[in-house]
């Protein structure tokens, strides 16, 4: 029985990514039925996505 014992190595826990609950542009809560997904992020709608892109381009130019 002693020969059959296996040593278990404890693996460090991976940090879990936080679930996105608010729109990045307007900070409204995102509902499951009405959401817009682009580039790995969720937005309220297409208008908020375009607003977020415009803001990020403007900040990048400064």
C-alpha positions in Angstrom: 0.0 0.0 0.0 2.8 2.4 0.7 4.2 2.0 -2.8 0.8 3.0 -4.3 0.6 6.3 -2.4 0.9 9.2 -4.8 1.9 12.6 -3.8 -0.6 15.4 -4.8 0.9 18.7 -5.7 -1.1 21.7 -4.9 -1.4 24.0 -7.9 -1.8 27.7 -7.3 -5.2 29.0 -8.0 -5.6 31.1 -11.1 -7.0 34.6 -10.6 -10.5 34.7 -12.1 -11.4 37.5 -14.5 -14.2 39.7 -13.2 -17.5 39.4 -15.0 -18.4 42.7 -16.8 -21.7 44.0 -15.6 -21.8 47.6 -16.9 -21.4 49.2 -20.3 -17.9 50.7 -20.8 -19.3 53.8 -22.5 -22.3 54.9 -20.4 -21.9 52.6 -17.3 -25.5 51.3 -17.5 -26.1 47.7 -16.3 -26.0 45.3 -19.2 -29.0 43.0 -19.5 -28.6 39.5 -20.9 -31.3 40.0 -23.6 -30.0 43.3 -24.9 -26.2 43.5 -25.2 -23.7 44.3 -27.9 -20.4 42.3 -28.0 -17.3 43.6 -29.7 -13.6 42.7 -29.3 -14.1 40.8 -26.1 -16.2 43.4 -24.3 -19.9 44.1 -23.8 -21.8 47.3 -24.5 -25.4 48.4 -24.3 -25.8 48.9 -28.0 -23.9 49.8 -31.1 -24.1 53.5 -30.4 -22.2 53.0 -27.0 -19.6 50.9 -28.8 -18.9 53.7 -31.3 -18.8 56.3 -28.6 -16.2 54.2 -26.6 -14.1 53.8 -29.8 -14.2 57.5 -30.5 -13.2 58.4 -26.9 -10.3 55.9 -27.0 -9.0 57.3 -30.3 -9.2 60.9 -29.0 -7.3 60.0 -25.9 -4.6 58.2 -27.9 -4.0 61.3 -30.0 -3.3 63.4 -26.9 
